Amino acid sequence: MQSVADALRAVLERVPRTAVETVELGESVGRVLAVDVVATRPLPGFDNSAMDGYAARSSELPGTFPIAAVVPAGAPYVDPLPEQSVARIFTGAPMPPDLDTVVIQEDAAIVENNQVRLPSSPPGENVRRTGEDIAAGETVLAAGARIRPWDLGVLAAFNVDKVPVARPPRVALIATGDELVDITQTPGPGQLVDSSAHALAGLVREVGGIPHKVAIARDDISALGSIIASSLGYDVVITTGGVSVGDRDHVRAALAMSGVTLELWKVAMKPGKPFSFGTRPGAGGRPGTPVFGLPGNPISTVVAFELFLRPALLAMQGATAIERPRAPVQLVRGYRKQAGRAHYIRARVVRNGEHLIAHPHPKQGSAMLSSLLGCNALVELPAPQTEVLPGAVVQAILFEAI
């Protein structure tokens, strides 16, 4: 069995990149930027007032001055002001020539004859300088970044209305098992609703992919092989169930029948040990279609997706950050395990001052759907470790900021 790290490395070495497409700015949230976006001009493009107040020459302050001009936002004042005079100015308005400071209106005192008394104010006070936000030529967003809602404002500031992004991977989902029925059916004796397909579809969407529920394949090698072969036109194929060593676990044989070369099978982890991965060679030496075989138990499916599919799908889009953040956490109770496999414990992590405290879910079975409810982390126990004492600090994969 390969280690989790070696298995992930093998996957990432073999997944191809998706093509680049151009989308409207408003449609780019969550997509992976395909090129660097470089500032074509400084931001702001001119010195302007950060507050409502009075623009003045700092060297002439303090004193009482006539108000020689009124400068609203959007109306540049290009003529130099006479010495010993000031301008009434509003937030965002361009600074008149030779004026270098703004006294906010709360600190000013209006006197008769259109004059104002101002205190001392240093150069640059309440002034936004040209390019102090973003300089011309600066990289605004780097290729590989996933575009966030607030990034749209920055892109719009530089007139980027069309955004080059990675094409989202199209992902075929194939469930296997005679016991599975569709969500629209009431399960009969010995049957189960195919719940993993819906969890997987949500996970695929979360990383920018487009899921397609292809079929529920029965435990028949020939039928399963045909379904897999017909799905290889997708960017990625995911099967669930049938990857273990039982008499009715046919995924390995079906993969071989459909021309998929198995690159790895079985990973030293719990849950998720029967994870498999292979590719079908592409025509003309092109990268092959990656095919992931996930275990049938729903928790094993989710854990394997988090460890391997999530990084792979993001890497296919050229994302620079492909794994969830990790952090040290303190376990509230001890844990024992056999050496040889890394364990991934579902837990709720909460912050206590500077420390993160992990509360493992009481149900840790790989078939326990409820063991992910309320959890926001996977606590990772290394393969060689056999016992963790209460209060020990271990690493956790965080699903959310804490």
C-alpha positions as CSV (number, residue, x, y, z in Angstrom):
1,M,0.0,0.0,0.0
2,Q,1.2,3.5,-0.8
3,S,1.2,6.3,1.8
4,V,-1.3,9.1,1.4
5,A,1.5,11.5,0.4
6,D,2.9,9.1,-2.3
7,A,-0.6,8.4,-3.6
8,L,-1.4,12.1,-3.9
9,R,1.9,12.7,-5.6
10,A,1.1,10.0,-8.2
11,V,-2.3,11.5,-8.9
12,L,-1.0,15.0,-9.3
13,E,1.7,13.9,-11.7
14,R,-0.9,12.4,-14.0
15,V,-3.9,14.7,-14.1
16,P,-4.1,17.0,-17.2
17,R,-4.8,20.7,-17.3
18,T,-8.1,21.9,-18.6
19,A,-8.3,24.5,-21.4
20,V,-8.6,28.2,-21.0
21,E,-11.9,30.1,-21.8
22,T,-13.0,33.7,-21.4
23,V,-16.0,34.6,-19.3
24,E,-17.8,37.8,-18.4
25,L,-16.5,39.4,-15.2
26,G,-19.7,38.7,-13.3
27,E,-19.5,35.0,-14.1
28,S,-15.9,34.6,-12.9
29,V,-16.4,34.2,-9.2
30,G,-15.0,30.9,-8.0
31,R,-13.2,30.3,-11.3
32,V,-9.4,29.9,-11.5
33,L,-7.6,32.8,-13.2
34,A,-5.6,31.6,-16.2
35,V,-3.2,34.6,-16.6
36,D,-1.7,37.3,-14.5
37,V,-3.7,40.5,-14.4
38,V,-1.4,43.5,-14.4
39,A,-2.3,47.1,-13.5
40,T,-2.4,49.2,-16.7
41,R,-2.4,52.4,-14.6
42,P,-2.0,53.5,-11.0
43,L,-4.8,53.2,-8.5
44,P,-5.9,55.8,-7.5
45,G,-5.0,57.6,-10.7
46,F,-4.6,61.0,-9.0
47,D,-4.0,62.5,-5.6
48,N,-7.4,62.9,-3.9
49,S,-8.9,63.8,-0.6
50,A,-9.7,61.0,1.8
51,M,-12.2,63.1,3.7
52,D,-14.6,66.1,3.5
53,G,-12.6,69.2,4.6
54,Y,-10.2,71.8,3.4
55,A,-7.2,71.4,1.1
56,A,-4.3,73.6,2.0
57,R,-0.5,74.0,1.9
58,S,0.8,72.5,5.1
59,S,3.6,75.1,5.2
60,E,1.1,77.9,5.6
61,L,-0.8,76.3,8.5
62,P,-2.2,77.2,11.1
63,G,-4.1,80.3,10.2
64,T,-7.3,81.8,8.9
65,F,-7.7,81.7,5.1
66,P,-10.2,82.7,2.4
67,I,-11.9,79.8,0.6
68,A,-10.8,80.3,-2.9
69,A,-12.4,77.3,-4.5
70,V,-14.8,74.4,-4.1
71,V,-13.7,71.0,-5.4
72,P,-16.3,68.2,-5.6
73,A,-15.6,64.6,-6.6
74,G,-15.3,64.2,-10.3
75,A,-14.4,67.8,-11.1
76,P,-10.6,68.4,-11.2
77,Y,-9.4,71.9,-10.2
78,V,-6.4,72.6,-12.4
79,D,-5.6,76.3,-11.6
80,P,-3.1,77.0,-8.9
81,L,-4.7,78.6,-5.8
82,P,-3.4,81.9,-4.6
83,E,-1.0,81.7,-1.7
84,Q,-2.5,81.9,1.8
85,S,-5.8,80.5,0.5
86,V,-7.5,77.1,0.7
87,A,-10.1,75.0,-1.1
88,R,-13.3,73.4,0.2
89,I,-12.9,69.8,-0.9
90,F,-14.9,66.6,-0.7
91,T,-14.1,62.9,-0.4
92,G,-12.6,61.5,-3.6
93,A,-12.1,64.9,-5.2
94,P,-8.7,65.6,-6.9
95,M,-6.3,67.7,-5.0
96,P,-5.7,71.1,-6.5
97,P,-2.1,71.9,-7.7
98,D,0.4,72.7,-4.9
99,L,-1.9,71.7,-2.0
100,D,-0.6,68.9,0.0
101,T,-2.8,68.3,3.1
102,V,-6.5,68.1,4.0
103,V,-7.9,69.4,7.3
104,I,-11.1,67.5,8.0
105,Q,-14.2,69.7,8.4
106,E,-14.7,68.7,12.0
107,D,-11.4,70.4,12.9
108,A,-12.2,73.6,10.9
109,A,-14.0,76.7,12.1
110,I,-15.9,78.9,9.7
111,V,-15.5,82.6,10.2
112,E,-17.1,85.6,8.5
113,N,-16.4,86.7,4.9
114,N,-16.1,83.2,3.5
115,Q,-13.0,82.4,5.6
116,V,-12.0,79.3,7.6
117,R,-9.7,78.9,10.5
118,L,-7.5,75.8,10.2
119,P,-5.0,74.1,12.7
120,S,-1.7,72.7,11.7
121,S,-1.7,69.6,9.5
122,P,1.3,67.6,8.2
123,P,2.0,67.0,4.5
124,G,-0.1,64.1,3.1
125,E,-2.7,64.2,5.9
126,N,-6.0,62.8,4.6
127,V,-4.6,62.6,1.1
128,R,-4.7,59.5,-1.0
129,R,-1.6,59.5,-3.2
130,T,-1.4,58.4,-6.8
131,G,-0.8,54.7,-7.0
132,E,-0.7,54.1,-3.2
133,D,-3.2,51.3,-3.6
134,I,-1.9,49.6,-6.7
135,A,1.1,50.9,-8.8
136,A,1.1,50.7,-12.6
137,G,2.7,47.5,-13.7
138,E,1.9,45.7,-10.4
139,T,0.4,42.2,-10.6
140,V,-3.2,42.7,-9.4
141,L,-4.1,39.0,-9.4
142,A,-1.8,36.1,-10.2
143,A,-2.6,33.2,-12.4
144,G,-3.9,30.3,-10.3
145,A,-5.9,32.4,-7.9
146,R,-9.5,31.4,-7.4
147,I,-11.5,34.6,-8.0
148,R,-13.4,35.9,-4.9
149,P,-16.3,38.3,-5.0
150,W,-14.2,41.2,-3.8
151,D,-11.7,40.6,-6.6
152,L,-14.3,41.6,-9.1
153,G,-14.1,45.2,-7.8
154,V,-10.4,45.3,-8.4
155,L,-10.6,43.8,-11.9
156,A,-13.4,46.2,-12.8
157,A,-11.2,49.2,-11.6
158,F,-8.9,48.3,-14.5
159,N,-11.6,47.8,-17.0
160,V,-11.3,44.0,-17.1
161,D,-14.7,43.0,-18.3
162,K,-13.6,39.6,-19.8
163,V,-11.6,37.2,-17.7
164,P,-9.5,34.3,-18.9
165,V,-10.1,31.3,-16.6
166,A,-9.6,27.6,-16.6
167,R,-12.5,25.6,-18.1
168,P,-14.3,23.7,-15.3
169,P,-13.6,20.0,-15.3
170,R,-16.6,17.9,-16.4
171,V,-16.9,15.0,-13.9
172,A,-18.7,11.8,-14.5
173,L,-20.1,10.1,-11.4
174,I,-20.8,6.4,-11.6
175,A,-22.2,4.6,-8.6
176,T,-21.9,0.8,-8.4
177,G,-24.0,-1.8,-6.5
178,D,-27.1,-3.9,-6.9
179,E,-28.4,-2.4,-3.6
180,L,-28.5,1.2,-4.7
181,V,-31.5,3.1,-5.9
182,D,-32.0,6.6,-7.1
183,I,-33.1,9.4,-4.8
184,T,-36.5,9.4,-6.4
185,Q,-37.2,5.8,-5.3
186,T,-38.2,4.5,-1.9
187,P,-35.6,1.8,-0.9
188,G,-37.0,-1.6,-0.5
189,P,-35.7,-4.4,1.7
190,G,-31.9,-4.6,1.4
191,Q,-31.7,-1.4,-0.7
192,L,-30.1,2.0,-0.1
193,V,-30.5,5.4,-1.7
194,D,-27.4,6.4,-3.6
195,S,-26.5,9.2,-1.2
196,S,-22.8,9.4,-2.0
197,A,-23.5,10.7,-5.6
198,H,-25.2,13.7,-4.1
199,A,-22.4,14.4,-1.6
200,L,-19.8,14.0,-4.4
201,A,-21.7,16.3,-6.7
202,G,-21.7,19.0,-4.1
203,L,-18.0,18.5,-3.4
204,V,-17.2,18.7,-7.1
205,R,-19.1,22.0,-7.5
206,E,-17.3,23.4,-4.5
207,V,-14.0,23.2,-6.3
208,G,-15.3,24.5,-9.6
209,G,-16.1,21.3,-11.4
210,I,-19.3,20.3,-13.2
211,P,-20.7,17.0,-11.9
212,H,-22.8,14.6,-14.1
213,K,-24.5,11.7,-12.5
214,V,-24.1,9.1,-15.3
215,A,-25.6,5.9,-13.9
216,I,-26.0,3.5,-11.1
217,A,-24.1,0.5,-12.4
218,R,-25.1,-3.0,-11.4
219,D,-22.6,-5.6,-10.2
220,D,-21.9,-6.9,-13.6
221,I,-18.4,-6.6,-15.1
222,S,-19.5,-6.2,-18.7
223,A,-22.1,-3.6,-18.0
224,L,-19.8,-1.6,-15.7
225,G,-17.0,-1.7,-18.2
226,S,-19.3,-0.3,-20.9
227,I,-20.5,2.5,-18.7
228,I,-16.9,3.5,-17.8
229,A,-15.8,3.3,-21.4
230,S,-18.7,5.5,-22.5
231,S,-17.9,8.1,-19.8
232,L,-14.2,8.5,-20.8
233,G,-15.1,11.6,-22.8
234,Y,-15.5,13.5,-19.6
235,D,-12.5,15.2,-18.1
236,V,-12.7,13.0,-15.0
237,V,-14.5,9.8,-14.1
238,I,-15.3,8.9,-10.5
239,T,-16.8,5.5,-9.5
240,T,-18.0,4.7,-6.0
241,G,-18.1,1.2,-4.6
242,G,-16.8,-2.0,-6.0
243,V,-13.1,-1.3,-5.5
244,S,-12.4,-3.8,-2.7
245,V,-11.6,-7.5,-3.0
246,G,-15.0,-9.0,-2.6
247,D,-16.5,-11.4,-5.2
248,R,-18.8,-8.7,-6.5
249,D,-16.3,-5.9,-6.5
250,H,-15.8,-5.5,-10.3
251,V,-14.3,-2.0,-10.7
252,R,-10.7,-3.2,-11.3
253,A,-11.7,-5.6,-14.0
254,A,-14.1,-3.2,-15.6
255,L,-11.4,-0.5,-15.7
256,A,-9.1,-2.9,-17.5
257,M,-11.9,-3.8,-19.9
258,S,-12.4,-0.1,-20.7
259,G,-8.7,0.5,-21.4
260,V,-7.8,2.2,-18.1
261,T,-4.4,1.5,-16.7
262,L,-4.5,1.3,-12.9
263,E,-1.7,3.5,-11.4
264,L,-2.4,2.8,-7.8
265,W,-4.7,0.6,-5.7
266,K,-5.1,0.7,-1.9
267,V,-3.7,3.5,0.2
268,A,-2.5,3.2,3.8
269,M,-5.4,5.2,5.3
270,K,-8.6,4.7,7.3
271,P,-11.2,5.2,6.1
272,G,-10.7,5.0,2.4
273,K,-8.1,2.2,2.0
274,P,-9.5,0.7,-1.2
275,F,-9.0,4.0,-3.1
276,S,-7.8,3.5,-6.7
277,F,-6.6,5.7,-9.5
278,G,-5.9,5.1,-13.2
279,T,-5.8,6.7,-16.6
280,R,-6.8,5.8,-20.1
281,P,-3.9,6.9,-22.4
282,G,-4.9,9.8,-24.7
283,A,-4.6,9.8,-28.4
284,G,-1.4,11.1,-29.9
285,G,0.5,11.1,-26.6
286,R,-2.0,13.5,-24.9
287,P,-2.6,13.1,-21.2
288,G,-5.1,10.4,-20.4
289,T,-8.5,10.6,-18.8
290,P,-8.1,10.3,-15.0
291,V,-10.4,7.7,-13.4
292,F,-10.8,7.6,-9.6
293,G,-12.3,4.6,-7.8
294,L,-13.7,5.6,-4.4
295,P,-14.9,3.2,-1.7
296,G,-18.6,2.7,-1.4
297,N,-19.0,3.6,2.3
298,P,-20.1,7.3,2.3
299,I,-17.5,8.5,4.8
300,S,-14.7,6.8,2.9
301,T,-16.0,8.5,-0.2
302,V,-15.8,11.9,1.3
303,V,-12.4,11.4,3.0
304,A,-10.9,10.1,-0.2
305,F,-12.3,13.0,-2.2
306,E,-10.9,15.5,0.3
307,L,-7.4,13.9,0.2
308,F,-7.1,13.2,-3.5
309,L,-10.0,14.5,-5.7
310,R,-10.1,18.0,-4.3
311,P,-6.4,18.7,-5.0
312,A,-6.6,17.0,-8.3
313,L,-9.6,18.9,-9.6
314,L,-8.0,22.2,-8.5
315,A,-4.7,21.3,-10.0
316,M,-6.4,20.5,-13.3
317,Q,-7.6,24.1,-13.3
318,G,-4.1,25.5,-12.5
319,A,-5.0,26.6,-9.0
320,T,-2.0,27.5,-6.9
321,A,-3.7,26.5,-3.6
322,I,-5.0,23.0,-4.0
323,E,-5.2,21.6,-0.4
324,R,-7.2,22.8,2.6
325,P,-5.4,24.5,5.4
326,R,-3.9,22.5,8.2
327,A,-3.5,23.5,11.8
328,P,-2.4,22.0,15.1
329,V,-5.3,21.0,17.3
330,Q,-5.6,19.6,20.8
331,L,-7.6,16.4,21.1
332,V,-10.0,16.3,24.1
333,R,-9.8,12.6,24.4
334,G,-7.3,9.8,23.6
335,Y,-7.3,7.5,20.6
336,R,-5.7,4.1,19.9
337,K,-5.0,2.6,16.5
338,Q,-2.8,0.0,14.8
339,A,0.4,1.2,13.1
340,G,0.5,1.1,9.3
341,R,-2.4,3.4,8.3
342,A,-3.0,7.0,8.7
343,H,-6.4,7.6,10.4
344,Y,-8.7,10.6,9.6
345,I,-11.1,11.3,12.5
346,R,-14.1,13.5,11.9
347,A,-14.1,16.3,14.6
348,R,-15.6,19.6,15.6
349,V,-12.8,22.1,16.1
350,V,-13.4,25.2,18.3
351,R,-11.2,28.0,19.3
352,N,-10.2,28.5,22.9
353,G,-8.1,31.7,23.1
354,E,-5.0,30.9,21.0
355,H,-5.6,27.2,20.9
356,L,-7.8,25.0,18.7
357,I,-9.6,22.2,20.5
358,A,-10.8,19.1,18.6
359,H,-13.9,17.2,19.7
360,P,-14.0,13.9,17.8
361,H,-17.5,12.8,16.7
362,P,-18.7,9.9,18.8
363,K,-19.4,7.8,15.7
364,Q,-16.4,7.1,13.6
365,G,-17.6,4.2,11.4
366,S,-17.1,4.7,7.7
367,A,-20.8,3.9,7.0
368,M,-22.0,6.5,9.5
369,L,-23.4,9.4,7.5
370,S,-24.0,11.3,10.7
371,S,-20.3,11.3,11.6
372,L,-19.8,14.4,9.4
373,L,-22.7,16.4,10.7
374,G,-21.5,19.3,12.7
375,C,-17.9,18.5,11.9
376,N,-15.5,21.0,10.4
377,A,-12.2,19.1,10.3
378,L,-10.4,15.8,9.8
379,V,-7.9,15.1,12.5
380,E,-5.0,13.3,11.0
381,L,-3.1,10.6,12.9
382,P,0.1,9.5,11.1
383,A,0.5,5.9,10.0
384,P,3.2,4.9,12.5
385,Q,1.4,6.3,15.5
386,T,-0.5,3.8,17.7
387,E,-1.7,5.9,20.7
388,V,-2.7,9.5,21.2
389,L,-3.2,10.7,24.8
390,P,-5.9,13.1,25.9
391,G,-4.7,16.7,25.4
392,A,-2.1,15.7,22.7
393,V,-1.5,18.2,19.9
394,V,-2.0,16.7,16.4
395,Q,-2.6,18.1,12.9
396,A,-6.1,18.7,11.4
397,I,-7.4,19.5,8.0
398,L,-9.8,22.4,8.4
399,F,-12.9,22.6,6.3
400,E,-13.6,26.2,7.4
401,A,-11.8,29.2,9.0
402,I,-12.0,28.9,12.8
